[in-house]
Amino acid sequence: MTTSRDFSFTQIGVIRTPFDSKFAVPRQPSLAPSTRGVIVLDEGYSDPNYVLGLERCSHIWLSFVFHLVGASSKPTVRPPRLGGNERVGVFATRSTHRPNPLGLSVVRLDRVEHKARTELHVSGVDLVNGTPILDIKPYAPYVDSVNHAEYALADNQPDRLQVTWSQAASNSFESIKPSLVLIDKVAVEQILAQDPRPSYHSDDSRVYGVSLEGVEFKFRVTNNEVIIQTVETPC
């Protein structure tokens, strides 16, 4: 028997995504709709009956663990949408730093495949590669979409930056594109257009690197433009 302070949860699977680290993961789901992921259900949950009828859903809810963060006892956080300068209560945000490091995302369900393990192919993901999945539920628009809902702290989508490629970066990406499963050129642009830099970074000359599906993209940001300079694969 459990009490209000005694809970235990079991991982039902993990999700494979192109995000090799927390850096550049979209701050909310669906902001990079071309970014793909694959949920691989654990052996004990790969019986096809667990997902019987799920293919009738266009979108699903994912309950997951912020496994790279851990629990936090701090009552306030500095949301990136507020420039990292203003503190608000953790329960007024979707910060990853929470008393219980649990997350909730809506993703598009593209297809269900039954292999050695059941796989759910999804898109519009905002989870780092290897994130443990605790539960999956169908998204029901008639109850989950609330007309005229408001959230004054972040009522509109964040501004997006223009993304350009150097000729060398574009050529390098084209050469490796056939080997990539979870990203394409559009997905890379959608990810970097959100400006993944920390809010306190404003050095136009600084070069940043983000690893997506094992590929390192080096870029800098100047005059509200992301310039992808090089694309490097592991030796």
HUSULQUI-V566675 format. One record per pair of residues at least 6 apart in sequence whose ideal C-beta (glycine too) atoms are under 8 Angstrom apart, sorted by the first residue. I is the first residue (numbers start at 0). J is the second residue. D is the distance in whole Angstrom. If there is no record, write none. Layout:
{{I J D} {I J D}}
//
This chain:
{{1 7 7} {8 133 5} {9 133 8} {10 41 6} {10 64 8} {10 131 4} {10 132 7} {10 133 6} {11 40 6} {11 41 6} {11 43 8} {11 44 5} {11 132 6} {11 133 7} {11 134 7} {11 135 7} {12 38 5} {12 39 5} {12 40 4} {12 41 5} {12 44 6} {12 116 8} {12 131 8} {12 132 5} {13 38 7} {13 39 6} {13 41 8} {13 129 6} {13 130 7} {13 131 6} {13 132 6} {14 36 5} {14 37 7} {14 38 5} {14 39 8} {14 61 8} {14 63 7} {14 121 8} {14 124 7} {14 126 5} {14 128 8} {14 129 8} {14 130 5} {14 132 6} {15 36 6} {15 37 5} {15 38 8} {15 39 7} {15 128 6} {15 129 8} {15 181 7} {16 34 7} {16 35 8} {16 36 4} {16 124 5} {16 126 6} {16 127 7} {16 128 5} {16 130 7} {16 181 6} {17 34 6} {17 35 8} {17 36 8} {17 128 7} {17 181 4} {17 182 5} {17 186 7} {17 211 4} {17 212 4} {18 24 5} {18 126 7} {18 127 5} {18 128 6} {18 211 7} {19 127 8} {19 128 6} {19 210 4} {19 211 7} {19 212 7} {19 213 7} {20 127 7} {20 209 8} {20 210 6} {21 67 6} {21 127 6} {22 195 6} {22 209 6} {23 190 6} {23 191 7} {23 195 4} {23 209 4} {23 211 7} {24 125 6} {24 126 7} {24 127 6} {24 195 8} {25 31 5} {25 34 7} {25 124 8} {25 125 4} {25 190 7} {25 193 6} {26 79 6} {26 80 7} {26 93 8} {26 125 7} {26 157 7} {26 193 7} {27 93 7} {27 125 6} {28 104 4} {28 105 5} {28 106 6} {28 123 6} {28 124 7} {28 125 4} {29 105 7} {29 106 8} {29 107 8} {29 123 4} {29 125 8} {30 123 8} {30 125 7} {30 156 7} {30 157 8} {30 189 7} {30 193 6} {31 123 7} {31 124 8} {31 125 8} {31 186 6} {31 189 4} {31 190 5} {31 193 7} {32 107 7} {32 122 6} {32 123 5} {32 189 7} {33 122 7} {33 182 8} {33 183 6} {33 185 5} {33 186 4} {33 189 6} {34 122 7} {34 123 7} {34 124 5} {34 181 7} {34 182 6} {34 186 5} {34 189 7} {34 190 6} {35 109 8} {35 120 7} {35 121 7} {35 122 5} {35 124 7} {35 180 7} {35 181 5} {35 182 7} {35 186 7} {36 106 7} {36 120 8} {36 121 5} {36 122 7} {36 124 4} {36 126 7} {36 181 7} {37 118 5} {37 119 7} {37 120 6} {37 121 7} {37 181 8} {38 61 8} {38 118 7} {38 119 4} {38 121 6} {38 132 6} {38 135 7} {39 116 5} {39 117 8} {39 118 6} {40 49 7} {40 50 8} {40 116 6} {40 117 4} {40 118 8} {40 119 8} {41 116 7} {42 116 7} {44 117 7} {45 113 8} {45 115 8} {45 116 5} {45 117 4} {46 117 8} {47 113 5} {47 117 7} {49 117 7} {50 111 6} {50 117 6} {50 119 7} {50 135 8} {53 59 7} {53 108 7} {53 111 6} {53 119 8} {53 135 8} {53 137 7} {54 108 7} {54 110 7} {54 111 5} {55 137 8} {56 108 5} {56 137 4} {56 138 6} {57 107 7} {57 108 6} {57 138 8} {58 105 5} {58 106 7} {58 107 5} {58 108 6} {58 137 8} {58 138 4} {59 105 7} {59 106 6} {59 108 5} {59 119 8} {59 121 7} {59 135 6} {59 136 7} {59 137 6} {59 138 6} {60 103 6} {60 104 7} {60 105 6} {60 134 8} {60 135 7} {60 136 4} {60 137 7} {60 138 6} {60 143 8} {61 102 8} {61 103 7} {61 104 5} {61 105 8} {61 106 6} {61 126 7} {61 132 6} {61 134 8} {61 135 6} {62 101 7} {62 102 7} {62 103 6} {62 132 7} {62 133 5} {62 134 4} {62 135 8} {62 136 8} {63 101 7} {63 102 5} {63 103 8} {63 104 7} {63 126 6} {63 130 5} {63 131 6} {63 132 5} {63 133 6} {64 100 6} {64 101 6} {64 102 7} {64 130 7} {64 131 5} {64 133 6} {65 95 5} {65 97 7} {65 100 4} {65 101 7} {65 102 6} {65 130 8} {66 100 7} {66 129 7} {66 130 6} {66 131 6} {67 127 6} {68 95 5} {68 96 6} {68 100 5} {69 100 6} {70 97 7} {70 98 6} {70 99 6} {70 100 5} {71 89 7} {71 96 4} {71 97 6} {71 98 7} {71 100 8} {72 98 7} {73 89 7} {73 96 7} {74 88 6} {74 89 6} {75 86 4} {75 87 6} {75 88 6} {75 89 6} {76 86 7} {76 87 7} {76 89 5} {76 92 6} {76 94 4} {76 96 6} {77 83 5} {77 84 7} {77 85 7} {77 86 6} {78 85 7} {78 87 6} {78 92 5} {78 94 7} {78 152 7} {78 153 8} {79 197 8} {79 198 5} {80 152 7} {80 153 5} {80 157 7} {81 87 7} {81 152 7} {82 198 5} {83 197 7} {83 198 4} {83 199 6} {84 198 8} {87 152 7} {89 96 7} {89 97 6} {89 98 7} {91 152 7} {92 152 7} {95 102 7} {101 133 8} {102 126 8} {102 130 8} {104 124 7} {104 125 6} {104 126 7} {105 123 8} {105 138 6} {105 143 8} {106 121 4} {106 122 7} {106 123 5} {106 124 6} {107 121 6} {107 122 5} {107 123 5} {108 119 6} {108 120 8} {108 121 6} {109 120 5} {109 121 6} {109 122 6} {110 119 8} {110 120 5} {111 117 7} {111 118 7} {111 119 6} {111 120 8} {112 118 5} {112 120 7} {119 135 7} {157 193 6} {159 192 4} {159 193 6} {160 191 8} {160 192 5} {160 193 8} {160 194 5} {160 220 7} {160 223 5} {160 224 6} {160 225 5} {161 192 7} {161 223 7} {161 224 5} {161 225 7} {162 187 8} {162 188 4} {162 191 5} {162 192 5} {162 224 8} {162 225 5} {162 227 7} {163 224 6} {163 225 7} {163 226 6} {163 227 7} {164 172 7} {164 226 8} {164 227 5} {165 226 7} {165 227 7} {165 228 5} {165 229 7} {167 228 8} {167 229 6} {168 216 8} {168 217 8} {168 227 5} {168 228 6} {168 229 6} {168 230 5} {171 229 7} {171 230 4} {171 231 7} {172 184 6} {172 187 8} {172 230 5} {175 214 7} {175 230 7} {175 232 6} {176 183 7} {176 184 7} {179 212 6} {179 214 7} {180 212 7} {181 212 5} {182 190 8} {182 211 5} {182 212 5} {187 211 7} {187 216 7} {187 227 7} {190 209 8} {190 211 7} {191 209 7} {191 216 7} {191 218 6} {191 225 5} {191 227 7} {192 225 7} {194 220 6} {194 225 7} {195 207 8} {195 209 6} {196 207 6} {196 220 6} {203 219 7} {203 220 7} {203 221 4} {203 222 8} {204 219 7} {205 219 6} {206 217 6} {206 218 7} {206 219 5} {206 228 7} {207 217 7} {207 218 6} {207 219 7} {207 220 8} {208 215 5} {208 216 7} {208 217 5} {208 218 8} {209 215 7} {209 216 5} {209 218 7} {210 216 8} {213 232 7} {213 233 6} {214 230 6} {214 231 7} {214 232 6} {215 229 8} {215 230 7} {215 231 4} {215 232 8} {216 227 6} {216 229 8} {216 230 6} {217 227 7} {217 228 5} {217 229 4} {217 230 8} {217 231 7} {218 225 6} {218 226 6} {218 227 5} {218 228 6} {219 225 8} {219 226 6} {219 228 7} {220 226 8}}
//
